[in-house]
Amino acid sequence: MLQRASLMTEGPRLCGHDWVFQQDNAAVHNARLTKEFFQENNITLLDHPACSPDLNPIENIWGWMAREVYKNGHQFQTVDALREAIFNTWSNVPTSLLETLASSMPKRLFEVINKNGGATHY
C-alpha cells in the first residue's frame, strides 16, 4: 500500500527534487486510488509496460537476494530464521549494486526499443 510519508520524503531525499517513480503497471498499481495518489502528490511516473522485468531493476535485486540468502546451499529450519536472513540481506544490498542498476536504465530502455519490445539480456 502506498504511504504518502515514505514516497514524499524518501524520493526527494534519495534523488533530489527532480525524480521519477517507477512501478510495473500491474493491474493493482493502476487502481483508481493509486492513480489519484500519484496525481494529487505530483509524482511523475515512468511510462512503462506491464510485465516487463527487463525494465524493472528490482527483479535483479530479488535475484541477488535469493542467491545471497541461499548461498552455499543454505537451508533454513524455521520460517523465522528465513525471515531474518531475508531482512538482513535486504538491509545489506550493496550501494554499488543499486548504483549499477540505476545507471543501467538508459541502456535497458535503448535495448528494449532496439528489440521492438522483445526480451533483452537484462
C-alpha positions as CSV (number, residue, x, y, z in Angstrom):
1,M,0.0,0.0,0.0
2,L,1.2,3.5,-0.8
3,Q,2.4,5.6,2.1
4,R,2.5,9.3,1.5
5,A,5.2,9.9,4.0
6,S,7.6,7.4,2.6
7,L,7.3,8.4,-1.1
8,M,7.1,12.1,-0.4
9,T,10.2,12.1,1.9
10,E,12.4,9.3,0.5
11,G,12.0,10.1,-3.2
12,P,13.4,13.7,-2.8
13,R,15.9,12.6,-0.1
14,L,17.4,9.9,-2.3
15,C,17.1,11.5,-5.7
16,G,16.7,15.3,-5.3
17,H,13.6,17.1,-6.2
18,D,13.6,16.0,-9.9
19,W,12.7,12.3,-9.6
20,V,10.6,9.8,-11.4
21,F,8.8,6.9,-9.8
22,Q,8.8,3.5,-11.5
23,Q,6.3,0.8,-11.0
24,D,5.4,-2.1,-13.2
25,N,1.9,-1.1,-14.3
26,A,0.4,-4.3,-12.9
27,A,-3.4,-4.0,-12.6
28,V,-3.3,-3.4,-8.9
29,H,-0.9,-0.4,-9.5
30,N,-3.4,1.1,-11.9
31,A,-6.2,1.2,-9.4
32,R,-8.1,4.5,-9.2
33,L,-6.9,5.2,-5.7
34,T,-3.3,4.6,-6.7
35,K,-3.6,6.9,-9.8
36,E,-5.2,9.6,-7.6
37,F,-2.4,9.4,-5.1
38,F,0.3,9.9,-7.7
39,Q,-1.7,12.8,-9.3
40,E,-2.5,14.5,-6.0
41,N,1.1,14.4,-5.0
42,N,2.5,15.5,-8.3
43,I,4.6,12.3,-8.6
44,T,5.9,11.7,-12.1
45,L,5.6,8.1,-13.3
46,L,7.9,6.4,-15.8
47,D,5.7,5.3,-18.7
48,H,6.3,1.6,-18.5
49,P,4.7,-1.5,-19.9
50,A,3.3,-4.1,-17.6
51,C,5.1,-7.5,-17.1
52,S,8.5,-6.1,-18.3
53,P,11.2,-7.4,-16.0
54,D,13.9,-6.2,-18.3
55,L,12.9,-2.7,-17.4
56,N,12.5,-3.3,-13.7
57,P,15.8,-3.4,-11.8
58,I,14.1,-4.7,-8.6
59,E,13.9,-8.1,-10.4
60,N,17.7,-8.1,-10.4
61,I,17.8,-7.3,-6.7
62,W,15.3,-10.1,-5.9
63,G,17.6,-12.5,-7.8
64,W,20.7,-11.2,-6.0
65,M,18.9,-11.6,-2.7
66,A,17.8,-15.2,-3.4
67,R,21.4,-16.1,-4.2
68,E,22.7,-14.4,-1.0
69,V,20.0,-15.9,1.2
70,Y,20.6,-19.5,-0.1
71,K,24.4,-19.1,-0.6
72,N,26.3,-22.4,-0.4
73,G,23.0,-24.3,-0.4
74,H,21.9,-22.9,3.0
75,Q,18.7,-24.3,4.2
76,F,16.6,-22.8,7.0
77,Q,15.0,-24.8,9.8
78,T,12.3,-22.2,10.6
79,V,10.3,-19.6,8.9
80,D,11.6,-17.1,11.4
81,A,15.2,-17.9,10.5
82,L,14.4,-17.5,6.8
83,R,12.6,-14.2,7.5
84,E,15.6,-12.9,9.5
85,A,18.0,-13.9,6.7
86,I,15.8,-12.1,4.1
87,F,15.6,-8.9,6.2
88,N,19.4,-9.0,6.9
89,T,20.1,-9.4,3.2
90,W,17.7,-6.6,2.3
91,S,19.5,-4.4,4.8
92,N,22.8,-5.1,3.2
93,V,22.1,-4.7,-0.5
94,P,25.4,-3.1,-1.7
95,T,25.1,0.5,-2.7
96,S,27.3,-0.3,-5.7
97,L,24.6,-2.8,-7.0
98,L,21.9,-0.1,-6.6
99,E,24.1,2.4,-8.5
100,T,24.8,-0.1,-11.3
101,L,21.2,-0.9,-11.7
102,A,20.1,2.7,-11.7
103,S,22.7,3.7,-14.3
104,S,21.7,0.7,-16.5
105,M,18.3,2.2,-17.1
106,P,19.1,4.2,-20.3
107,K,20.8,1.1,-21.8
108,R,17.8,-1.1,-20.8
109,L,15.4,1.3,-22.4
110,F,17.5,1.5,-25.6
111,E,17.8,-2.2,-25.9
112,V,14.1,-2.8,-25.5
113,I,13.4,-0.2,-28.2
114,N,16.0,-1.9,-30.5
115,K,14.4,-5.3,-29.8
116,N,10.9,-3.9,-30.6
117,G,9.8,-4.7,-27.1
118,G,11.3,-8.2,-27.1
119,A,13.4,-9.7,-24.3
120,T,16.8,-8.3,-23.6
121,H,19.8,-9.7,-21.8
122,Y,18.7,-7.9,-18.6
